[in-house]
Amino acid sequence: MTIRVLLADDQALLRGTFRLLIDSTPDMEVVAEAATGRQAVELARSHRVDLVLMDIRMPDLDGLAATKLISDDDDLAGVKILVLTTFENDEYVAEALRAGASGFLGKGINPDELLSAIRVVAAGDALLSPTATKSLIARFLAQPAPLARDIPPGLATLTPREREAVTLVAAGLSNDEMAQRLYVTPLTAKTHVNRAMAKLGARDRAQLVVIAYQTGLARP
């Protein structure tokens, strides 16, 4: 299946570079480009994209606001958002995740890492968390926005194993790493994660990380 990508960045040269790279890859294609956050929201709705590669700083409507509008739209529930950020602005990472982003990258990423990241986020399998910023992400996520303190109704229904799986996801472990830690198969580990996501109303593992820190299941 081909991953349909929307590029959202106010720099035409950067969009062109990303388009050349992505369109040269058999399993993905760029279906639209947006120069503003508002355009990104409109094009996500009209082009039935799978993933938005979203810059944060854009005119008219920034990437964080655009991310929230897309994430809050039930008709766009399947759209994943991969946010571009820089290590100098790590606070944006937590804000992007709270807004509904499924992952983030630094703009200095190499081509192979970008393509791999698109595949990972499109599949909903993992949160991209560069080692250099993990502690900062945890710190920011541990300071919830005012409404983030509301406890998801499904929290009380998590089994002990599901709770443990959530904390391991928040620590950045893959299914294979979780399986080793829990002494189960990778498929069983993934099942625990999927059940926890369903109970907590998390659209993907990135949102599961946000919930884990904001509810105290995981701590910095």
ZALUM-945507 format. One record per residue (C-alpha): residue in one letter; residue number from 1; x, y, z. Coordinates in Angstrom, 3 decimals. Layout:
ZALUM-945507
SITE; type; seq; c1; c2; c3
SITE; A; NUM; X; Y; Z $
...
This chain:
ZALUM-945507
SITE; type; seq; c1; c2; c3
SITE; M; 1; 0.000; 0.000; 0.000 $
SITE; T; 2; 1.295; 3.437; -0.932 $
SITE; I; 3; 1.589; 6.000; 1.873 $
SITE; R; 4; -0.065; 9.252; 0.791 $
SITE; V; 5; 1.931; 12.194; 2.185 $
SITE; L; 6; 1.031; 15.865; 2.565 $
SITE; L; 7; 3.982; 18.261; 2.905 $
SITE; A; 8; 3.313; 21.305; 5.092 $
SITE; D; 9; 6.179; 23.805; 5.176 $
SITE; D; 10; 6.404; 27.466; 4.199 $
SITE; Q; 11; 9.777; 26.920; 2.481 $
SITE; A; 12; 9.190; 25.907; -1.138 $
SITE; L; 13; 12.760; 24.678; -1.542 $
SITE; L; 14; 12.449; 22.332; 1.425 $
SITE; R; 15; 9.099; 21.015; 0.183 $
SITE; G; 16; 10.659; 20.380; -3.214 $
SITE; T; 17; 13.534; 18.469; -1.656 $
SITE; F; 18; 11.192; 16.309; 0.390 $
SITE; R; 19; 8.962; 15.689; -2.637 $
SITE; L; 20; 11.872; 14.460; -4.765 $
SITE; L; 21; 12.960; 12.095; -2.014 $
SITE; I; 22; 9.519; 10.750; -1.179 $
SITE; D; 23; 8.317; 10.402; -4.770 $
SITE; S; 24; 11.442; 8.407; -5.618 $
SITE; T; 25; 10.370; 5.782; -3.089 $
SITE; P; 26; 8.020; 3.007; -4.352 $
SITE; D; 27; 5.859; 2.759; -1.220 $
SITE; M; 28; 5.008; 6.454; -0.744 $
SITE; E; 29; 4.010; 9.550; -2.703 $
SITE; V; 30; 3.420; 13.250; -2.100 $
SITE; V; 31; -0.203; 14.044; -2.973 $
SITE; A; 32; -0.281; 17.721; -1.923 $
SITE; E; 33; 1.794; 20.601; -0.565 $
SITE; A; 34; 0.789; 23.325; 1.900 $
SITE; A; 35; 2.627; 26.573; 2.625 $
SITE; T; 36; 0.523; 27.447; 5.713 $
SITE; G; 37; -1.059; 25.562; 8.558 $
SITE; R; 38; -4.536; 26.445; 7.366 $
SITE; Q; 39; -3.792; 25.043; 3.930 $
SITE; A; 40; -2.507; 21.881; 5.583 $
SITE; V; 41; -5.820; 21.350; 7.365 $
SITE; E; 42; -7.824; 21.972; 4.199 $
SITE; L; 43; -5.652; 19.692; 2.051 $
SITE; A; 44; -5.665; 16.917; 4.654 $
SITE; R; 45; -9.453; 16.952; 4.406 $
SITE; S; 46; -9.645; 17.086; 0.598 $
SITE; H; 47; -6.875; 14.660; -0.375 $
SITE; R; 48; -7.465; 11.772; 2.044 $
SITE; V; 49; -3.817; 11.673; 3.094 $
SITE; D; 50; -2.257; 9.068; 5.350 $
SITE; L; 51; 0.423; 11.290; 6.854 $
SITE; V; 52; 1.229; 14.989; 7.161 $
SITE; L; 53; 4.868; 16.035; 7.383 $
SITE; M; 54; 4.235; 19.187; 9.401 $
SITE; D; 55; 6.560; 22.105; 10.070 $
SITE; I; 56; 5.872; 24.002; 13.295 $
SITE; R; 57; 6.615; 27.556; 12.213 $
SITE; M; 58; 4.288; 28.567; 9.382 $
SITE; P; 59; 2.273; 31.704; 8.596 $
SITE; D; 60; -1.502; 32.090; 8.998 $
SITE; L; 61; -1.779; 29.067; 11.310 $
SITE; D; 62; 1.235; 27.407; 12.900 $
SITE; G; 63; 1.916; 23.692; 12.792 $
SITE; L; 64; 0.819; 23.067; 16.376 $
SITE; A; 65; -2.616; 24.623; 15.815 $
SITE; A; 66; -2.965; 22.804; 12.490 $
SITE; T; 67; -2.024; 19.530; 14.144 $
SITE; K; 68; -4.722; 19.976; 16.777 $
SITE; L; 69; -7.388; 20.815; 14.190 $
SITE; I; 70; -6.552; 17.695; 12.193 $
SITE; S; 71; -6.360; 15.468; 15.274 $
SITE; D; 72; -9.681; 16.745; 16.623 $
SITE; D; 73; -11.489; 16.091; 13.329 $
SITE; D; 74; -13.256; 12.712; 13.499 $
SITE; D; 75; -13.248; 12.504; 9.702 $
SITE; L; 76; -9.436; 12.616; 9.791 $
SITE; A; 77; -8.997; 10.001; 12.512 $
SITE; G; 78; -6.648; 7.915; 10.382 $
SITE; V; 79; -4.290; 10.767; 9.501 $
SITE; K; 80; -0.891; 10.608; 11.208 $
SITE; I; 81; 1.153; 13.748; 11.780 $
SITE; L; 82; 4.933; 13.775; 11.801 $
SITE; V; 83; 6.191; 17.113; 13.108 $
SITE; L; 84; 9.489; 18.698; 12.133 $
SITE; T; 85; 11.300; 20.425; 14.980 $
SITE; T; 86; 14.803; 21.340; 16.118 $
SITE; F; 87; 16.764; 20.314; 19.194 $
SITE; E; 88; 16.850; 23.974; 20.240 $
SITE; N; 89; 13.064; 23.996; 20.645 $
SITE; D; 90; 12.371; 20.853; 22.615 $
SITE; E; 91; 9.347; 22.385; 24.338 $
SITE; Y; 92; 7.609; 22.206; 20.966 $
SITE; V; 93; 7.918; 18.429; 21.076 $
SITE; A; 94; 5.620; 18.036; 24.067 $
SITE; E; 95; 3.196; 20.637; 22.696 $
SITE; A; 96; 3.071; 18.787; 19.383 $
SITE; L; 97; 2.361; 15.470; 21.091 $
SITE; R; 98; -0.360; 17.031; 23.216 $
SITE; A; 99; -1.866; 18.486; 20.038 $
SITE; G; 100; -2.078; 15.001; 18.526 $
SITE; A; 101; 1.166; 14.481; 16.625 $
SITE; S; 102; 2.292; 10.896; 16.214 $
SITE; G; 103; 5.987; 11.668; 16.205 $
SITE; F; 104; 8.640; 14.268; 15.527 $
SITE; L; 105; 11.972; 14.721; 13.794 $
SITE; G; 106; 14.811; 17.196; 13.776 $
SITE; K; 107; 15.293; 18.973; 10.460 $
SITE; G; 108; 18.857; 17.705; 10.266 $
SITE; I; 109; 17.680; 14.138; 9.727 $
SITE; N; 110; 19.233; 12.206; 6.852 $
SITE; P; 111; 17.107; 10.915; 3.919 $
SITE; D; 112; 17.002; 7.273; 4.997 $
SITE; E; 113; 15.930; 8.237; 8.518 $
SITE; L; 114; 13.149; 10.433; 7.148 $
SITE; L; 115; 11.743; 7.674; 4.951 $
SITE; S; 116; 11.954; 5.184; 7.808 $
SITE; A; 117; 10.215; 7.648; 10.120 $
SITE; I; 118; 7.361; 8.131; 7.654 $
SITE; R; 119; 6.835; 4.370; 7.461 $
SITE; V; 120; 6.950; 3.937; 11.238 $
SITE; V; 121; 4.523; 6.759; 11.991 $
SITE; A; 122; 2.175; 5.827; 9.134 $
SITE; A; 123; 1.968; 2.337; 10.623 $
SITE; G; 124; 1.236; 3.780; 14.077 $
SITE; D; 125; 3.798; 1.451; 15.626 $
SITE; A; 126; 6.158; 3.763; 17.480 $
SITE; L; 127; 6.904; 7.211; 18.790 $
SITE; L; 128; 10.066; 8.710; 17.322 $
SITE; S; 129; 12.014; 9.911; 20.298 $
SITE; P; 130; 15.603; 11.023; 19.660 $
SITE; T; 131; 17.853; 10.036; 22.536 $
SITE; A; 132; 19.156; 13.571; 22.873 $
SITE; T; 133; 15.714; 14.892; 23.849 $
SITE; K; 134; 14.133; 12.054; 25.846 $
SITE; S; 135; 14.710; 13.645; 29.239 $
SITE; L; 136; 13.339; 16.990; 28.046 $
SITE; I; 137; 10.263; 15.347; 26.561 $
SITE; A; 138; 9.586; 13.592; 29.820 $
SITE; R; 139; 10.008; 16.832; 31.770 $
SITE; F; 140; 7.607; 18.789; 29.592 $
SITE; L; 141; 5.039; 15.995; 29.469 $
SITE; A; 142; 5.167; 15.796; 33.253 $
SITE; Q; 143; 3.815; 19.357; 33.351 $
SITE; P; 144; 0.341; 18.832; 31.862 $
SITE; A; 145; -1.778; 21.541; 30.340 $
SITE; P; 146; -4.721; 22.438; 32.639 $
SITE; L; 147; -7.229; 20.067; 31.036 $
SITE; A; 148; -4.690; 17.244; 30.726 $
SITE; R; 149; -5.144; 16.353; 34.384 $
SITE; D; 150; -8.514; 14.780; 33.598 $
SITE; I; 151; -8.145; 11.035; 34.090 $
SITE; P; 152; -9.249; 8.889; 31.126 $
SITE; P; 153; -12.230; 6.742; 32.171 $
SITE; G; 154; -10.474; 3.609; 30.964 $
SITE; L; 155; -7.490; 4.027; 33.258 $
SITE; A; 156; -9.142; 2.068; 36.064 $
SITE; T; 157; -9.898; -0.827; 33.710 $
SITE; L; 158; -6.285; -1.472; 32.713 $
SITE; T; 159; -4.945; -4.832; 33.818 $
SITE; P; 160; -1.612; -4.925; 35.681 $
SITE; R; 161; 0.084; -6.224; 32.533 $
SITE; E; 162; -1.475; -3.476; 30.417 $
SITE; R; 163; -0.282; -0.842; 32.880 $
SITE; E; 164; 3.198; -2.292; 32.687 $
SITE; A; 165; 3.043; -2.233; 28.894 $
SITE; V; 166; 2.061; 1.442; 28.932 $
SITE; T; 167; 5.021; 2.364; 31.118 $
SITE; L; 168; 7.369; 0.487; 28.790 $
SITE; V; 169; 5.958; 2.282; 25.749 $
SITE; A; 170; 6.530; 5.577; 27.569 $
SITE; A; 171; 10.139; 4.520; 28.125 $
SITE; G; 172; 10.549; 4.175; 24.370 $
SITE; L; 173; 10.725; 0.383; 24.134 $
SITE; S; 174; 9.774; -1.416; 20.929 $
SITE; N; 175; 7.487; -4.463; 20.867 $
SITE; D; 176; 10.518; -6.757; 20.721 $
SITE; E; 177; 12.162; -5.026; 23.680 $
SITE; M; 178; 8.909; -5.113; 25.638 $
SITE; A; 179; 8.537; -8.819; 24.906 $
SITE; Q; 180; 11.946; -9.520; 26.425 $
SITE; R; 181; 11.120; -7.448; 29.493 $
SITE; L; 182; 7.686; -9.049; 29.985 $
SITE; Y; 183; 8.752; -12.592; 29.001 $
SITE; V; 184; 6.108; -12.801; 26.294 $
SITE; T; 185; 6.109; -12.860; 22.487 $
SITE; P; 186; 6.286; -9.578; 20.523 $
SITE; L; 187; 2.738; -10.238; 19.284 $
SITE; T; 188; 1.475; -10.569; 22.863 $
SITE; A; 189; 3.294; -7.373; 23.839 $
SITE; K; 190; 1.666; -5.557; 20.933 $
SITE; T; 191; -1.722; -6.924; 21.986 $
SITE; H; 192; -1.295; -5.505; 25.500 $
SITE; V; 193; -0.400; -2.121; 24.008 $
SITE; N; 194; -3.353; -2.143; 21.591 $
SITE; R; 195; -5.800; -3.023; 24.376 $
SITE; A; 196; -4.420; -0.239; 26.556 $
SITE; M; 197; -4.729; 2.215; 23.662 $
SITE; A; 198; -8.351; 1.218; 23.127 $
SITE; K; 199; -9.232; 1.597; 26.810 $
SITE; L; 200; -7.491; 4.974; 27.131 $
SITE; G; 201; -8.734; 6.381; 23.840 $
SITE; A; 202; -5.196; 6.813; 22.466 $
SITE; R; 203; -5.047; 7.036; 18.677 $
SITE; D; 204; -1.484; 5.697; 18.558 $
SITE; R; 205; 1.559; 4.984; 20.698 $
SITE; A; 206; 2.574; 8.628; 20.731 $
SITE; Q; 207; -0.667; 9.585; 22.438 $
SITE; L; 208; -0.247; 6.648; 24.804 $
SITE; V; 209; 3.053; 8.205; 25.918 $
SITE; V; 210; 1.339; 11.530; 26.586 $
SITE; I; 211; -1.365; 9.848; 28.663 $
SITE; A; 212; 1.215; 7.779; 30.552 $
SITE; Y; 213; 3.094; 10.875; 31.746 $
SITE; Q; 214; 0.042; 13.029; 32.343 $
SITE; T; 215; -1.711; 10.415; 34.472 $
SITE; G; 216; 1.380; 9.436; 36.426 $
SITE; L; 217; 1.667; 5.912; 34.996 $
SITE; A; 218; 5.141; 6.954; 33.856 $
SITE; R; 219; 7.446; 9.490; 35.421 $
SITE; P; 220; 10.560; 11.322; 34.186 $
